[in-house]
Amino acid sequence: MLKGKTILLGVTGGIAAYKAVELLRLFVKAGAEVFVVMTASAREFVTPLTFQTLSGNPVHTELFNLYQEREIGHISLADRADLVVVAPATANLIGKVANGLADDLLSTALMATKAPVLFVPAMNVNMYENPVYQMNQKKLEGFGYRFLEPATGFLACGWEGKGKMPEPARIFEETLALLSPQDLAGETVLVTAGPTREELDPVRYLSNYSSGKMGYAIARAARRRGARVILVSGPTALAAPVGIELVPVTSARQMREAVLQRLEEATVVIKAAAVADYRPAMRAEQKIKKGLEGSLILPLEKNPDILAELGSRKGNRLLVGFAAETADLLENARKKLTEKNLDLIVANDVSRSDAGFDVDTNAVRLLYRDGSGEELPLLGKDEVADQLLDRIARLLKPSL
């Protein structure tokens, strides 16, 4: 996701410096080239060797060290960065930058860079609420610097309140948003994800193997690209995505109701959920016991076809569906594309062990309303989500 990107990670002196190690690991895993700059105070909490080992690059600590022959360190670092992330960012560092002070390598690099800068403040709650600090943050925000609000909780100093550094995964997500194209800005994307459950009795239900990973990946990617995102999700074990309106549902009928309630707000609808086609005709009030003689027959009835209903009511919206098949993939997907009045359908063979339900990768075919199509290679689901949104952005703005 960050392949080809260069990130300058600034680490200042605070107990939260240990979280920067995990943040660095996430950046590297996503393919970024990362250069770490540590203040003198930061080295009291984490050694430079830790960051050097994980980044594969020298850690920079001194202002008056030449980076290479004929290259001045802070200028070289500032110039090569696509993004600067300071995590944790102390009140001292933020105050210095807000007032134009540059007396160490990190503050000097921040003054010299033209790349976007994300500050992740972490400090005592009283320091964070201090009007002097708040004035400095507002001043920098006015200049275009970005801030990620600290979390609330028990602080290392013994106080409780706002001032905790957010978890690395949260910072990573914000980083991806800053480096993503904002080609979905102004759009409202409605995504469905996960399975539905149809209850047989108080302890059993009919469902499927969908984990929700594909739909959640699409929702996260759309939010990064500037869209307002509404995620209607069946039961999953996934964490709620940050910055997204999550609408939890259980059954197909609940999902239909939630989707139709929010349809007027949406400009794009992406139906990635694996909705149960049938439900028990009757739900037993008590647990069905196995002591009954003979076979147990469960009468089923059809659930509403949410995608077909959306196709009949879509208006000017872009409507995208998914076809999870185990046989005749293209034939079934093309039929669904036509019958449901879709603009695009994502077809995948869920009988494959490396694609489909409850795995982190997917191999899909994209079929379009005009009869064209294309095949994507096996990719991580986050990558599939971005590839899909690239196509959706082009369908929304074909002239670009």
C-alpha positions in Angstrom: 0.0 0.0 0.0 3.0 2.3 0.6 5.3 0.9 -2.0 7.4 3.7 -3.5 6.7 6.1 -0.7 9.3 7.6 1.6 8.3 8.4 5.2 10.3 10.5 7.6 9.3 9.3 11.1 10.1 11.7 13.9 10.3 10.3 17.4 10.4 12.7 20.4 10.9 12.0 24.1 7.9 10.4 25.8 7.0 7.1 27.2 4.8 6.5 24.1 8.0 6.3 22.0 7.8 2.5 22.3 4.6 2.6 20.1 6.7 4.2 17.3 8.5 0.9 17.0 5.3 -0.9 16.0 4.3 2.0 13.8 7.6 1.7 11.9 7.0 -2.0 11.5 3.6 -1.3 9.9 5.1 1.3 7.5 7.9 -1.1 6.4 5.4 -4.0 6.0 3.3 -1.9 3.7 6.4 -1.2 1.5 7.5 2.2 2.6 11.1 3.4 2.8 11.3 4.9 6.3 14.0 7.1 7.8 13.8 7.7 11.5 14.9 11.0 13.2 15.1 10.8 17.0 15.5 13.7 19.5 18.0 13.4 22.3 15.2 12.8 24.8 13.7 10.0 22.6 16.9 8.0 23.0 16.3 7.8 26.7 13.2 5.7 26.0 14.1 3.6 22.9 17.6 2.9 21.4 18.4 4.0 17.8 19.5 0.4 17.1 15.9 -0.8 17.4 14.6 1.6 14.7 17.7 1.0 12.6 17.1 -2.8 12.7 13.5 -2.5 11.7 13.9 0.2 9.0 17.1 -1.1 7.5 18.3 2.5 7.4 20.6 4.5 9.6 18.8 6.4 12.4 19.4 10.2 12.4 20.0 12.0 15.6 22.6 14.8 15.1 22.0 18.1 13.4 25.6 18.6 12.4 26.3 15.3 10.8 26.5 15.2 7.0 24.1 12.6 5.6 26.3 11.9 2.6 29.1 13.7 0.8 27.9 17.1 -0.3 24.4 16.5 1.3 23.3 18.3 4.3 21.4 15.9 6.6 18.3 17.8 7.5 17.8 19.2 3.9 18.3 15.7 2.4 15.8 14.1 4.8 13.3 16.9 4.3 13.5 16.7 0.5 13.1 13.0 0.1 10.0 12.6 2.3 6.6 12.1 0.8 5.2 12.4 4.3 6.6 13.4 7.7 5.0 11.7 10.8 6.0 12.8 14.3 4.8 10.2 16.8 4.9 10.8 19.6 5.0 14.6 19.3 5.7 16.4 22.6 4.4 19.8 23.6 8.0 21.0 23.4 8.5 20.0 19.8 5.1 21.4 18.7 5.8 24.7 20.5 9.2 25.0 18.8 7.8 24.4 15.3 4.8 26.8 16.0 7.2 29.5 16.8 9.8 28.9 14.1 12.5 27.4 16.3 14.8 24.9 14.8 17.6 23.9 17.2 17.9 20.1 16.5 17.7 17.8 13.6 14.0 17.0 13.8 12.8 20.6 14.2 15.1 21.7 11.4 13.8 19.0 9.1 10.3 20.0 9.9 11.0 23.6 9.0 12.7 22.5 5.7 10.2 20.0 4.4 7.4 20.8 1.9 5.9 17.4 2.4 2.6 17.0 4.4 3.3 16.7 8.2 1.2 14.6 10.6 1.7 15.4 14.3 0.6 12.7 16.9 0.6 14.5 20.2 1.1 12.5 23.4 1.5 14.2 26.8 0.0 14.8 30.2 -3.7 15.8 30.1 -3.0 19.1 31.8 -0.3 19.9 29.3 -2.6 19.0 26.4 -5.4 21.2 27.7 -3.0 24.1 28.5 -4.2 27.1 26.5 -0.6 27.8 25.4 -0.3 24.3 23.9 -3.8 24.6 22.3 -2.8 27.9 20.7 0.4 26.4 19.3 -1.6 23.5 17.8 -4.3 25.7 16.3 -1.5 27.9 14.8 0.1 24.9 13.1 -3.3 23.6 11.9 -3.9 27.0 10.3 -0.6 26.5 8.4 -1.9 23.2 7.1 -0.2 20.8 9.5 -2.3 17.8 10.4 -2.9 16.5 13.9 -4.3 13.2 15.1 -6.2 13.7 18.3 -4.8 11.8 21.3 -6.8 9.1 22.9 -8.4 9.3 26.4 -7.4 6.9 29.2 -4.9 6.2 32.0 -1.7 8.0 31.4 1.8 7.0 32.4 2.1 10.0 34.7 -0.7 8.7 36.8 -3.4 11.0 35.5 -6.4 10.0 33.5 -7.7 11.9 30.6 -6.9 12.9 27.0 -3.2 12.6 26.1 -2.5 9.0 25.2 -0.8 8.4 21.9 -3.3 6.5 19.6 -2.6 2.9 18.7 -0.1 2.4 15.8 -2.9 0.9 13.6 -4.9 4.1 14.0 -1.9 6.3 13.0 -1.1 4.0 10.1 -4.6 4.4 8.8 -4.4 8.2 9.0 -1.0 8.0 7.1 -2.6 6.0 4.3 -5.3 8.7 4.0 -2.8 11.5 3.7 -1.0 9.6 0.9 -4.1 8.5 -1.0 -5.7 10.3 -3.9 -8.8 12.2 -2.9 -10.7 11.2 -6.0 -13.8 10.2 -4.0 -14.1 13.5 -2.1 -17.7 14.6 -2.1 -19.1 11.1 -2.6 -21.1 9.1 -0.1 -20.2 5.4 -0.4 -22.6 2.8 1.1 -20.9 -0.5 1.6 -22.3 -3.8 2.8 -20.1 -6.5 4.3 -20.0 -9.8 6.2 -22.5 -12.6 6.4 -26.1 -12.5 7.6 -27.6 -14.9 10.1 -31.0 -16.5 10.0 -32.1 -17.9 13.3 -33.5 -21.4 13.6 -34.0 -21.2 17.3 -32.5 -19.3 20.2 -29.1 -21.0 19.8 -28.7 -21.9 16.1 -28.7 -20.1 12.8 -28.1 -20.5 9.0 -25.2 -18.5 7.7 -22.0 -18.7 5.5 -18.2 -18.4 5.8 -18.0 -14.7 5.0 -15.6 -12.9 7.3 -16.4 -9.4 6.1 -12.7 -8.7 5.3 -13.4 -7.6 1.7 -16.2 -5.2 2.5 -14.3 -3.7 5.4 -11.2 -3.2 3.2 -13.4 -1.4 0.6 -14.9 0.8 3.3 -11.5 1.8 4.7 -10.1 2.5 1.3 -13.0 4.7 0.3 -12.7 6.7 3.5 -8.9 7.2 2.8 -9.8 8.6 -0.6 -12.0 11.3 0.8 -15.5 9.7 0.7 -18.0 9.7 3.5 -18.6 6.0 4.1 -21.6 4.1 5.6 -20.8 0.5 6.3 -23.8 -1.9 6.9 -22.2 -5.0 8.4 -23.4 -8.4 9.3 -21.8 -10.2 12.3 -18.0 -10.2 12.0 -15.0 -10.4 14.3 -13.5 -7.3 12.7 -12.8 -4.0 14.5 -15.0 -1.1 13.6 -13.1 1.0 11.0 -12.2 4.5 12.2 -14.0 7.5 10.7 -16.8 5.4 9.2 -20.5 5.1 10.1 -20.9 1.5 11.1 -24.5 0.1 11.1 -24.5 -3.4 12.6 -27.2 -5.9 11.5 -27.8 -9.6 11.8 -30.4 -10.9 9.4 -31.0 -10.3 5.7 -34.2 -8.4 6.4 -32.4 -6.1 8.9 -29.7 -5.5 6.2 -32.3 -4.6 3.7 -34.0 -2.1 6.0 -30.7 -0.5 7.0 -29.6 -0.2 3.3 -32.8 1.3 2.1 -33.0 3.8 5.0 -29.6 5.2 3.9 -29.9 4.8 0.1 -30.9 8.4 -0.5 -27.7 9.6 1.0 -25.5 7.4 -1.2 -23.9 8.2 -4.5 -22.1 4.9 -4.7 -23.4 1.5 -3.4 -21.1 -1.5 -3.1 -22.8 -4.7 -2.1 -20.0 -6.9 -0.8 -22.0 -8.7 1.8 -22.8 -12.4 1.6 -26.5 -12.3 2.2 -28.4 -15.5 3.0 -30.8 -16.3 0.2 -33.1 -18.3 2.4 -34.3 -18.2 6.0 -36.3 -20.7 8.2 -40.0 -20.3 7.5 -40.5 -20.4 11.3 -38.2 -19.7 14.1 -38.6 -22.1 17.1 -39.2 -20.3 20.4 -37.2 -22.9 22.2 -34.1 -24.9 21.3 -34.9 -27.7 18.9 -34.1 -31.0 20.7 -32.5 -34.0 19.0 -34.9 -36.4 20.6 -37.4 -36.1 17.8 -37.9 -39.3 15.8 -36.9 -39.5 12.2 -35.3 -36.7 10.1 -35.7 -33.0 10.9 -37.2 -31.1 8.1 -36.6 -27.3 8.0 -38.9 -25.4 5.7 -37.2 -22.4 4.2 -38.5 -19.3 2.5 -36.7 -16.7 0.3 -35.1 -13.6 1.8 -35.6 -10.3 0.0 -33.3 -9.7 -2.9 -31.6 -6.6 -1.7 -29.4 -6.1 -4.8 -32.3 -6.5 -7.2 -34.3 -3.9 -5.3 -31.4 -1.5 -5.3 -31.0 -2.0 -9.1 -34.6 -1.1 -9.6 -34.2 2.1 -7.4 -30.7 3.1 -8.2 -31.4 6.3 -10.2 -28.1 8.1 -10.9 -26.1 6.1 -8.3 -23.3 3.8 -9.2 -24.2 0.3 -8.2 -21.6 -2.4 -7.7 -22.3 -6.0 -6.8 -20.3 -9.1 -5.9 -20.7 -12.6 -7.3 -19.2 -15.3 -5.1 -19.4 -18.5 -7.1 -18.1 -22.1 -7.0 -18.8 -22.9 -10.7 -19.5 -21.2 -14.0 -18.1 -18.0 -12.6 -18.3 -15.7 -15.6 -21.7 -17.0 -16.8 -23.3 -16.5 -13.4 -21.6 -13.1 -12.8 -22.8 -11.7 -16.2 -26.3 -12.9 -15.6 -26.3 -11.2 -12.2 -24.8 -8.0 -13.7 -27.7 -7.8 -16.2 -30.6 -9.0 -14.0 -29.7 -6.7 -11.1 -29.1 -3.6 -13.2 -25.5 -3.2 -12.0 -22.8 -0.9 -13.4 -20.0 -3.3 -12.3 -19.8 -6.7 -10.8 -16.8 -8.3 -8.9 -16.7 -12.0 -9.5 -14.6 -14.4 -7.5 -14.3 -18.2 -7.2 -14.8 -18.8 -3.5 -13.9 -22.5 -3.9 -10.2 -21.4 -4.1 -8.2 -21.7 -0.9 -6.4 -18.5 -1.5 -9.4 -16.3 -2.5 -12.9 -15.7 -1.3 -14.2 -16.2 2.2 -12.1 -15.7 5.4 -8.7 -15.3 3.8 -6.6 -12.2 3.4 -6.2 -12.4 -0.4 -8.5 -12.4 -3.3 -8.4 -13.0 -7.1 -11.3 -11.3 -8.9 -12.7 -10.5 -12.3 -14.3 -7.2 -13.0 -17.3 -7.2 -15.4 -18.7 -3.9 -16.7 -22.2 -2.9 -17.9 -20.8 -2.3 -21.4 -19.7 -5.9 -21.8 -16.0 -5.3 -21.1 -14.1 -7.0 -18.3 -10.7 -7.5 -16.8 -8.9 -9.9 -14.5 -6.9 -8.9 -11.4 -4.1 -11.1 -10.1 -4.1 -12.6 -6.7 -3.7 -9.6 -4.3 -4.3 -8.7 -0.7 -7.9 -7.6 0.0 -6.7 -4.0 0.7 -5.0 -3.9 -2.7 -8.1 -5.4 -4.4 -10.2 -2.6 -2.7 -7.9 0.1 -4.0 -8.0 -1.4 -7.5 -11.8 -1.6 -7.4 -12.0 2.0 -6.3 -9.7 3.1 -9.0 -12.2 1.8 -11.5 -15.2 3.3 -9.6 -13.5 6.7 -9.6 -13.1 6.5 -13.4 -16.7 5.5 -13.8 -17.8 8.5 -11.7 -15.6 10.9 -13.6 -14.8 9.4 -17.0 -13.3 12.6 -18.3 -10.5 12.6 -15.8 
